[in-house]
Amino acid sequence: MTNLQKGLILAGAQLALVASLAAKYAMDRARLPRVWVQTVAYDPNLPIRGRYLNVRLSVSPGDVYGSPWNFSGEMRDVTLNVRDGHLVANLANHPTGLHVSQRTINRGAQMTALIEPVAFFLPEHATDPSVRSAGEELWMEVTVPRTGPPRPIQLAIKRGESFTPLGMK
């Protein structure tokens, strides 16, 4: 077997691996629930990773055994699902790798958010979407897998009750 044949076999194997991953994510987007989630952005550029936006996703506290939960700010393991158009965090009785805590955001408002950030990679010459005018909020559409963190699809700006997708898929 020549070096060219070995190289072509390796390239074909790598192409198959990438194509299978792309197919898995495409199937997940088609069958898993989607939801728009309010975000809090931070850390817009790390040279080693390129241009991206790290965001924390707001969640609604779910019910545990029929009663709402209150955690006084400490981190709690949760599972995620979509209910009535909201990303809902339910307390887990086992380690899940997903945690929530309450954070103070703009002007002292409290927000319950995932601790683990979700990265949205930006095109090279796109403007930073985390810089918003007064009255605008940054939202992200995500798919919610059964386990693991939500996967980003697209960003939008919310003004009042209207969403304007940013077209950076």
Z-matrix of the N, CA and C atoms (Angstrom, degrees):
N
C 1 1.449
C 2 1.533 1 108.05
N 3 1.314 2 115.88 1 130.16
C 4 1.473 3 120.04 2 -178.12
C 5 1.522 4 110.13 3 -82.38
N 6 1.343 5 114.54 4 166.51
C 7 1.467 6 119.93 5 177.94
C 8 1.527 7 110.86 6 -62.93
N 9 1.331 8 118.00 7 -35.45
C 10 1.463 9 121.34 8 177.92
C 11 1.525 10 110.76 9 -62.35
N 12 1.315 11 117.65 10 -44.15
C 13 1.471 12 121.14 11 179.15
C 14 1.532 13 110.81 12 -64.36
N 15 1.321 14 116.61 13 -41.77
C 16 1.459 15 120.26 14 177.93
C 17 1.537 16 110.60 15 -62.58
N 18 1.329 17 116.38 16 -42.75
C 19 1.463 18 120.92 17 178.33
C 20 1.516 19 112.20 18 -63.16
N 21 1.329 20 117.55 19 -40.78
C 22 1.467 21 121.21 20 178.59
C 23 1.524 22 111.54 21 -66.80
N 24 1.319 23 117.53 22 -37.93
C 25 1.467 24 121.03 23 177.26
C 26 1.530 25 109.97 24 -65.06
N 27 1.320 26 116.43 25 -44.41
C 28 1.465 27 120.42 26 178.54
C 29 1.535 28 110.80 27 -63.24
N 30 1.325 29 117.46 28 -44.34
C 31 1.468 30 121.09 29 178.61
C 32 1.527 31 110.45 30 -61.92
N 33 1.325 32 117.91 31 -41.08
C 34 1.464 33 121.46 32 177.94
C 35 1.521 34 112.01 33 -63.86
N 36 1.338 35 116.81 34 -40.18
C 37 1.461 36 120.65 35 178.57
C 38 1.530 37 110.64 36 -65.26
N 39 1.330 38 117.13 37 -42.63
C 40 1.462 39 120.45 38 178.79
C 41 1.525 40 111.12 39 -65.67
N 42 1.321 41 117.03 40 -40.58
C 43 1.461 42 121.04 41 177.74
C 44 1.529 43 110.78 42 -62.82
N 45 1.321 44 117.23 43 -41.71
C 46 1.466 45 120.82 44 177.96
C 47 1.532 46 110.83 45 -63.60
N 48 1.320 47 117.06 46 -39.69
C 49 1.464 48 121.08 47 179.20
C 50 1.526 49 110.85 48 -63.30
N 51 1.325 50 117.63 49 -47.60
C 52 1.460 51 121.55 50 -179.96
C 53 1.524 52 110.21 51 -65.50
N 54 1.334 53 117.77 52 -42.08
C 55 1.471 54 121.05 53 179.76
C 56 1.522 55 111.08 54 -63.72
N 57 1.340 56 118.28 55 -37.40
C 58 1.469 57 120.17 56 179.62
C 59 1.528 58 110.56 57 -67.87
N 60 1.329 59 117.61 58 -37.50
C 61 1.458 60 120.86 59 177.16
C 62 1.527 61 110.72 60 -66.20
N 63 1.332 62 117.11 61 -43.43
C 64 1.468 63 120.78 62 177.59
C 65 1.527 64 110.61 63 -62.04
N 66 1.314 65 117.98 64 -40.24
C 67 1.467 66 121.47 65 178.65
C 68 1.528 67 110.90 66 -65.47
N 69 1.342 68 116.98 67 -40.04
C 70 1.469 69 120.20 68 178.70
C 71 1.522 70 110.78 69 -61.47
N 72 1.352 71 117.74 70 -46.90
C 73 1.461 72 120.56 71 179.92
C 74 1.528 73 111.58 72 -66.27
N 75 1.324 74 118.24 73 -35.99
C 76 1.463 75 120.63 74 177.01
C 77 1.529 76 110.36 75 -64.98
N 78 1.319 77 117.84 76 -41.57
C 79 1.472 78 120.78 77 177.60
C 80 1.521 79 110.50 78 -66.52
N 81 1.333 80 117.91 79 -39.76
C 82 1.462 81 120.86 80 178.04
C 83 1.525 82 111.08 81 -61.64
N 84 1.340 83 117.68 82 -42.53
C 85 1.463 84 120.17 83 178.79
C 86 1.517 85 111.57 84 -63.92
N 87 1.320 86 117.25 85 -31.41
C 88 1.461 87 120.63 86 -178.99
C 89 1.532 88 112.24 87 -77.39
N 90 1.340 89 118.23 88 -32.27
C 91 1.468 90 118.79 89 -172.46
C 92 1.524 91 115.17 90 -111.39
N 93 1.324 92 118.67 91 -20.59
C 94 1.464 93 120.14 92 -179.02
C 95 1.526 94 110.53 93 -87.21
N 96 1.328 95 117.07 94 155.29
C 97 1.469 96 119.44 95 179.66
C 98 1.528 97 111.48 96 -66.74
N 99 1.346 98 114.46 97 147.14
C 100 1.461 99 122.44 98 176.55
C 101 1.514 100 108.37 99 -117.40
N 102 1.336 101 115.10 100 151.97
C 103 1.460 102 119.14 101 178.46
C 104 1.526 103 108.79 102 -156.24
N 105 1.338 104 115.50 103 148.64
C 106 1.459 105 121.44 104 172.34
C 107 1.516 106 107.67 105 -89.09
N 108 1.347 107 116.82 106 133.68
C 109 1.456 108 122.15 107 -175.35
C 110 1.523 109 109.18 108 -131.47
N 111 1.340 110 116.20 109 135.59
C 112 1.451 111 120.44 110 175.11
C 113 1.530 112 108.67 111 -69.43
N 114 1.329 113 116.24 112 144.12
C 115 1.459 114 120.23 113 -176.45
C 116 1.515 115 111.48 114 -123.81
N 117 1.314 116 114.74 115 161.97
C 118 1.458 117 123.11 116 167.49
C 119 1.521 118 104.55 117 -125.13
N 120 1.332 119 116.79 118 115.61
C 121 1.462 120 121.62 119 -174.97
C 122 1.521 121 111.70 120 -91.16
N 123 1.337 122 115.50 121 150.16
C 124 1.453 123 122.36 122 172.86
C 125 1.526 124 108.30 123 -159.23
N 126 1.325 125 117.42 124 165.65
C 127 1.459 126 123.69 125 174.08
C 128 1.529 127 113.27 126 53.30
N 129 1.351 128 119.13 127 66.30
C 130 1.462 129 120.47 128 -174.36
C 131 1.521 130 116.04 129 -76.41
N 132 1.341 131 120.33 130 -9.49
C 133 1.457 132 118.84 131 -175.90
C 134 1.520 133 110.59 132 -154.81
N 135 1.306 134 116.43 133 121.18
C 136 1.458 135 122.73 134 173.26
C 137 1.525 136 105.89 135 -125.19
N 138 1.318 137 119.06 136 115.66
C 139 1.465 138 120.76 137 -171.23
C 140 1.523 139 115.12 138 -53.15
N 141 1.311 140 117.86 139 -35.05
C 142 1.460 141 119.04 140 -176.84
C 143 1.538 142 112.20 141 -71.70
N 144 1.345 143 118.05 142 -24.99
C 145 1.465 144 121.37 143 -178.18
C 146 1.519 145 113.02 144 -102.64
N 147 1.312 146 118.68 145 -10.88
C 148 1.454 147 120.23 146 -177.47
C 149 1.521 148 110.23 147 92.01
N 150 1.333 149 115.88 148 -162.30
C 151 1.458 150 120.93 149 -177.50
C 152 1.524 151 109.55 150 -87.81
N 153 1.275 152 115.74 151 122.68
C 154 1.454 153 121.13 152 177.42
C 155 1.514 154 108.69 153 -154.62
N 156 1.308 155 114.25 154 169.42
C 157 1.446 156 121.22 155 178.62
C 158 1.522 157 107.00 156 -125.84
N 159 1.313 158 117.60 157 119.28
C 160 1.466 159 121.73 158 174.85
C 161 1.513 160 107.55 159 -89.19
N 162 1.310 161 117.33 160 130.86
C 163 1.458 162 120.56 161 179.32
C 164 1.524 163 110.05 162 -132.08
N 165 1.307 164 114.48 163 150.93
C 166 1.465 165 121.36 164 169.37
C 167 1.519 166 106.07 165 -102.44
N 168 1.315 167 116.43 166 137.12
C 169 1.456 168 121.88 167 -176.50
C 170 1.521 169 110.76 168 -97.95
N 171 1.314 170 115.97 169 133.04
C 172 1.457 171 122.29 170 176.21
C 173 1.525 172 108.58 171 -73.92
N 174 1.323 173 117.06 172 139.20
C 175 1.463 174 121.76 173 177.33
C 176 1.522 175 109.48 174 -128.82
N 177 1.311 176 115.50 175 155.45
C 178 1.462 177 121.38 176 173.18
C 179 1.516 178 107.87 177 -97.05
N 180 1.324 179 118.05 178 131.93
C 181 1.469 180 118.83 179 176.64
C 182 1.520 181 109.97 180 -65.01
N 183 1.318 182 116.00 181 131.02
C 184 1.461 183 120.86 182 179.24
C 185 1.513 184 111.42 183 -89.72
N 186 1.297 185 115.11 184 -168.56
C 187 1.464 186 121.36 185 178.70
C 188 1.516 187 109.72 186 -100.24
N 189 1.301 188 115.58 187 145.10
C 190 1.448 189 121.68 188 173.92
C 191 1.517 190 106.57 189 -121.85
N 192 1.315 191 116.32 190 115.54
C 193 1.454 192 121.78 191 -179.04
C 194 1.523 193 111.67 192 52.37
N 195 1.356 194 115.82 193 37.65
C 196 1.450 195 121.07 194 174.33
C 197 1.514 196 115.92 195 87.38
N 198 1.336 197 118.88 196 -2.04
C 199 1.462 198 118.95 197 179.71
C 200 1.526 199 109.88 198 -127.67
N 201 1.338 200 117.92 199 144.57
C 202 1.463 201 119.77 200 178.63
C 203 1.523 202 111.41 201 -66.48
N 204 1.304 203 116.61 202 154.22
C 205 1.454 204 120.00 203 -178.31
C 206 1.518 205 111.22 204 -110.39
N 207 1.316 206 113.52 205 150.05
C 208 1.456 207 121.56 206 177.87
C 209 1.523 208 106.11 207 -132.97
N 210 1.329 209 116.87 208 128.35
C 211 1.451 210 118.66 209 -173.92
C 212 1.517 211 113.98 210 -119.67
N 213 1.306 212 119.08 211 6.09
C 214 1.466 213 123.66 212 173.59
C 215 1.524 214 112.89 213 51.85
N 216 1.330 215 118.20 214 33.70
C 217 1.452 216 121.47 215 172.81
C 218 1.513 217 116.62 216 92.46
N 219 1.345 218 119.85 217 -15.03
C 220 1.455 219 118.57 218 -178.72
C 221 1.538 220 110.40 219 -76.99
N 222 1.320 221 116.16 220 159.66
C 223 1.463 222 120.56 221 179.21
C 224 1.523 223 109.56 222 -73.98
N 225 1.322 224 115.74 223 140.67
C 226 1.458 225 121.15 224 178.19
C 227 1.519 226 109.41 225 -133.56
N 228 1.332 227 118.05 226 141.16
C 229 1.464 228 121.72 227 173.96
C 230 1.516 229 108.49 228 -72.05
N 231 1.336 230 115.76 229 136.90
C 232 1.454 231 120.71 230 -177.71
C 233 1.525 232 111.07 231 -138.20
N 234 1.316 233 114.43 232 162.00
C 235 1.458 234 122.42 233 165.97
C 236 1.522 235 106.55 234 -113.17
N 237 1.328 236 117.11 235 152.80
C 238 1.460 237 121.46 236 -176.97
C 239 1.515 238 110.84 237 -113.99
N 240 1.328 239 115.16 238 145.25
C 241 1.459 240 121.34 239 170.42
C 242 1.518 241 108.35 240 -153.00
N 243 1.326 242 115.61 241 174.49
C 244 1.465 243 121.42 242 179.38
C 245 1.509 244 107.93 243 -110.25
N 246 1.352 245 115.54 244 128.71
C 247 1.459 246 120.35 245 177.68
C 248 1.526 247 108.25 246 -140.17
N 249 1.314 248 116.33 247 124.88
C 250 1.469 249 122.90 248 177.76
C 251 1.531 250 112.27 249 52.96
N 252 1.337 251 117.00 250 40.07
C 253 1.455 252 121.04 251 176.83
C 254 1.511 253 115.42 252 76.62
N 255 1.342 254 117.63 253 16.31
C 256 1.464 255 121.77 254 179.74
C 257 1.522 256 109.42 255 -126.93
N 258 1.329 257 115.82 256 147.94
C 259 1.454 258 121.44 257 172.43
C 260 1.522 259 106.93 258 -80.64
N 261 1.327 260 116.36 259 119.34
C 262 1.459 261 121.91 260 -173.22
C 263 1.525 262 109.32 261 -114.49
N 264 1.329 263 115.40 262 133.12
C 265 1.463 264 122.25 263 176.99
C 266 1.523 265 108.56 264 -105.66
N 267 1.322 266 115.79 265 122.45
C 268 1.458 267 121.83 266 176.25
C 269 1.516 268 108.73 267 -109.33
N 270 1.323 269 116.48 268 138.35
C 271 1.462 270 119.93 269 178.30
C 272 1.516 271 109.98 270 -59.55
N 273 1.330 272 115.05 271 139.35
C 274 1.463 273 121.10 272 178.39
C 275 1.520 274 109.02 273 -106.67
N 276 1.327 275 115.75 274 148.15
C 277 1.459 276 119.57 275 178.05
C 278 1.532 277 111.29 276 -97.85
N 279 1.338 278 116.14 277 14.43
C 280 1.461 279 122.85 278 178.04
C 281 1.539 280 108.23 279 -147.16
N 282 1.324 281 118.44 280 158.97
C 283 1.467 282 120.11 281 178.83
C 284 1.530 283 111.06 282 -64.63
N 285 1.330 284 116.77 283 129.99
C 286 1.465 285 121.33 284 -179.11
C 287 1.522 286 112.67 285 -117.51
N 288 1.326 287 117.32 286 -15.77
C 289 1.456 288 119.80 287 -176.15
C 290 1.518 289 112.69 288 85.26
N 291 1.335 290 117.87 289 -3.91
C 292 1.461 291 122.92 290 176.64
C 293 1.524 292 108.02 291 -113.15
N 294 1.323 293 116.14 292 132.40
C 295 1.459 294 121.25 293 -177.27
C 296 1.517 295 109.75 294 -133.29
N 297 1.322 296 115.59 295 150.48
C 298 1.457 297 121.02 296 174.56
C 299 1.516 298 109.26 297 -123.59
N 300 1.309 299 114.80 298 156.95
C 301 1.459 300 121.12 299 170.74
C 302 1.509 301 107.18 300 -153.09
N 303 1.316 302 115.49 301 164.45
C 304 1.458 303 119.43 302 176.38
C 305 1.511 304 108.12 303 -91.78
N 306 1.313 305 115.17 304 137.55
C 307 1.461 306 122.27 305 -179.02
C 308 1.515 307 108.87 306 -125.62
N 309 1.321 308 115.83 307 148.97
C 310 1.452 309 121.09 308 172.09
C 311 1.524 310 107.07 309 -93.45
N 312 1.336 311 116.34 310 124.72
C 313 1.463 312 120.61 311 179.83
C 314 1.515 313 108.60 312 -114.28
N 315 1.289 314 118.65 313 -152.91
C 316 1.465 315 124.54 314 -175.35
C 317 1.520 316 112.71 315 -44.22
N 318 1.312 317 114.77 316 130.18
C 319 1.465 318 123.58 317 172.73
C 320 1.528 319 113.30 318 53.75
N 321 1.323 320 117.45 319 33.79
C 322 1.450 321 121.60 320 173.49
C 323 1.510 322 116.11 321 82.22
N 324 1.338 323 119.03 322 3.58
C 325 1.468 324 120.99 323 179.30
C 326 1.530 325 109.59 324 -69.48
N 327 1.326 326 116.52 325 144.72
C 328 1.459 327 122.30 326 177.99
C 329 1.523 328 110.01 327 -92.57
N 330 1.331 329 115.80 328 142.13
C 331 1.460 330 121.32 329 178.99
C 332 1.517 331 107.51 330 -138.49
N 333 1.326 332 116.96 331 130.88
C 334 1.455 333 121.38 332 173.37
C 335 1.522 334 106.18 333 -91.08
N 336 1.332 335 117.09 334 121.93
C 337 1.461 336 120.40 335 -172.64
C 338 1.520 337 111.05 336 -139.84
N 339 1.334 338 114.32 337 156.50
C 340 1.459 339 120.27 338 172.02
C 341 1.519 340 108.80 339 -67.03
N 342 1.322 341 116.27 340 138.82
C 343 1.457 342 120.87 341 177.07
C 344 1.534 343 109.31 342 -73.55
N 345 1.332 344 116.88 343 -41.69
C 346 1.454 345 121.39 344 -177.00
C 347 1.529 346 109.56 345 -71.31
N 348 1.330 347 117.81 346 123.97
C 349 1.463 348 119.84 347 -179.19
C 350 1.520 349 112.07 348 -75.52
N 351 1.312 350 115.28 349 156.54
C 352 1.461 351 122.74 350 173.83
C 353 1.523 352 106.00 351 -112.97
N 354 1.338 353 117.00 352 128.29
C 355 1.463 354 121.41 353 -178.44
C 356 1.527 355 109.90 354 -95.87
N 357 1.327 356 115.60 355 133.38
C 358 1.463 357 122.46 356 174.49
C 359 1.519 358 106.16 357 -118.99
N 360 1.331 359 117.00 358 116.15
C 361 1.456 360 121.00 359 -176.42
C 362 1.517 361 110.19 360 -82.71
N 363 1.340 362 115.29 361 133.79
C 364 1.462 363 122.88 362 -174.23
C 365 1.518 364 110.99 363 -101.79
N 366 1.341 365 116.91 364 147.49
C 367 1.466 366 119.19 365 171.14
C 368 1.526 367 110.04 366 -60.94
N 369 1.312 368 115.91 367 154.46
C 370 1.463 369 121.31 368 -172.32
C 371 1.522 370 113.89 369 -56.07
N 372 1.321 371 118.59 370 -41.54
C 373 1.461 372 120.80 371 -174.43
C 374 1.534 373 113.37 372 -105.59
N 375 1.321 374 118.05 373 14.32
C 376 1.463 375 121.11 374 179.28
C 377 1.533 376 109.92 375 -74.81
N 378 1.328 377 115.14 376 148.00
C 379 1.463 378 118.54 377 175.50
C 380 1.522 379 109.22 378 -74.82
N 381 1.305 380 116.24 379 155.90
C 382 1.460 381 121.53 380 -178.19
C 383 1.529 382 109.20 381 -70.71
N 384 1.344 383 118.71 382 112.05
C 385 1.461 384 120.58 383 -177.89
C 386 1.522 385 114.26 384 -73.27
N 387 1.323 386 118.46 385 -9.26
C 388 1.464 387 119.71 386 -178.86
C 389 1.524 388 111.98 387 -78.03
N 390 1.335 389 118.05 388 -14.90
C 391 1.466 390 121.50 389 177.80
C 392 1.524 391 107.17 390 -85.63
N 393 1.335 392 117.38 391 109.24
C 394 1.458 393 122.62 392 -173.54
C 395 1.516 394 111.02 393 -120.44
N 396 1.316 395 115.17 394 152.22
C 397 1.469 396 121.48 395 173.96
C 398 1.523 397 109.17 396 -79.35
N 399 1.324 398 116.07 397 167.57
C 400 1.465 399 120.40 398 176.93
C 401 1.521 400 109.17 399 -60.97
N 402 1.324 401 117.11 400 138.04
C 403 1.456 402 121.91 401 178.93
C 404 1.517 403 113.84 402 86.20
N 405 1.332 404 118.06 403 0.35
C 406 1.462 405 121.57 404 178.39
C 407 1.524 406 109.68 405 -110.68
N 408 1.332 407 115.23 406 144.08
C 409 1.459 408 121.39 407 177.72
C 410 1.520 409 108.23 408 -127.20
N 411 1.337 410 116.51 409 145.46
C 412 1.454 411 121.73 410 175.97
C 413 1.519 412 108.69 411 -92.50
N 414 1.336 413 116.36 412 126.26
C 415 1.460 414 122.57 413 179.17
C 416 1.516 415 108.72 414 -122.37
N 417 1.327 416 116.61 415 156.35
C 418 1.453 417 122.08 416 179.54
C 419 1.521 418 108.99 417 -132.22
N 420 1.328 419 116.10 418 135.78
C 421 1.461 420 120.73 419 172.10
C 422 1.521 421 106.93 420 -89.51
N 423 1.323 422 116.44 421 129.67
C 424 1.461 423 121.67 422 -177.86
C 425 1.520 424 110.03 423 -131.83
N 426 1.341 425 115.41 424 154.93
C 427 1.458 426 120.51 425 166.29
C 428 1.519 427 106.53 426 -96.91
N 429 1.306 428 116.11 427 149.07
C 430 1.466 429 120.84 428 -175.98
C 431 1.522 430 108.97 429 -117.21
N 432 1.349 431 117.37 430 101.36
C 433 1.466 432 119.83 431 177.88
C 434 1.529 433 111.03 432 -73.50
N 435 1.319 434 116.45 433 166.69
C 436 1.468 435 120.45 434 -179.27
C 437 1.530 436 111.43 435 -63.16
N 438 1.331 437 116.57 436 -37.40
C 439 1.461 438 121.64 437 177.02
C 440 1.519 439 108.50 438 -131.24
N 441 1.304 440 116.65 439 154.56
C 442 1.449 441 120.99 440 178.29
C 443 1.517 442 112.36 441 89.24
N 444 1.324 443 115.26 442 175.61
C 445 1.464 444 120.05 443 -176.04
C 446 1.526 445 112.25 444 -75.09
N 447 1.326 446 117.32 445 159.58
C 448 1.464 447 120.54 446 175.02
C 449 1.529 448 110.24 447 -62.17
N 450 1.338 449 115.62 448 152.66
C 451 1.464 450 121.34 449 179.89
C 452 1.520 451 109.42 450 -109.61
N 453 1.341 452 117.94 451 126.92
C 454 1.464 453 120.70 452 -176.34
C 455 1.525 454 112.69 453 -70.36
N 456 1.345 455 115.61 454 145.25
C 457 1.456 456 122.10 455 174.70
C 458 1.521 457 109.87 456 -115.62
N 459 1.331 458 116.81 457 -56.53
C 460 1.461 459 120.44 458 -177.99
C 461 1.522 460 110.57 459 -155.18
N 462 1.331 461 114.68 460 163.32
C 463 1.468 462 122.59 461 177.63
C 464 1.521 463 109.52 462 -107.15
N 465 1.331 464 115.50 463 154.30
C 466 1.462 465 121.29 464 175.62
C 467 1.519 466 108.53 465 -148.55
N 468 1.321 467 114.45 466 159.54
C 469 1.458 468 121.98 467 174.61
C 470 1.521 469 106.74 468 -107.64
N 471 1.323 470 116.25 469 132.21
C 472 1.459 471 120.91 470 177.81
C 473 1.526 472 108.09 471 -107.57
N 474 1.338 473 114.64 472 122.02
C 475 1.469 474 122.18 473 174.19
C 476 1.521 475 105.96 474 -120.09
N 477 1.307 476 116.90 475 113.21
C 478 1.465 477 119.11 476 -175.46
C 479 1.519 478 109.11 477 65.72
N 480 1.333 479 116.63 478 -117.38
C 481 1.464 480 121.29 479 179.17
C 482 1.524 481 112.71 480 -108.69
N 483 1.331 482 118.84 481 3.09
C 484 1.469 483 120.44 482 -176.74
C 485 1.526 484 111.50 483 -102.59
N 486 1.337 485 115.26 484 139.70
C 487 1.461 486 123.01 485 175.99
C 488 1.516 487 108.58 486 -102.22
N 489 1.329 488 116.17 487 137.44
C 490 1.453 489 122.08 488 173.87
C 491 1.525 490 107.14 489 -123.14
N 492 1.362 491 118.93 490 101.24
C 493 1.456 492 120.22 491 177.81
C 494 1.533 493 110.95 492 -60.22
N 495 1.329 494 116.46 493 144.12
C 496 1.453 495 121.29 494 -175.83
C 497 1.526 496 113.59 495 -87.66
N 498 1.317 497 118.24 496 -9.46
C 499 1.460 498 120.50 497 177.10
C 500 1.514 499 114.39 498 69.66
N 501 1.319 500 118.18 499 26.91
C 502 1.480 501 122.28 500 177.43
C 503 1.504 502 109.94 501 -110.14
N 504 1.313 503 118.18 502 62.32
C 505 1.471 504 120.78 503 -179.41
C 506 1.492 505 110.63 504 -79.58
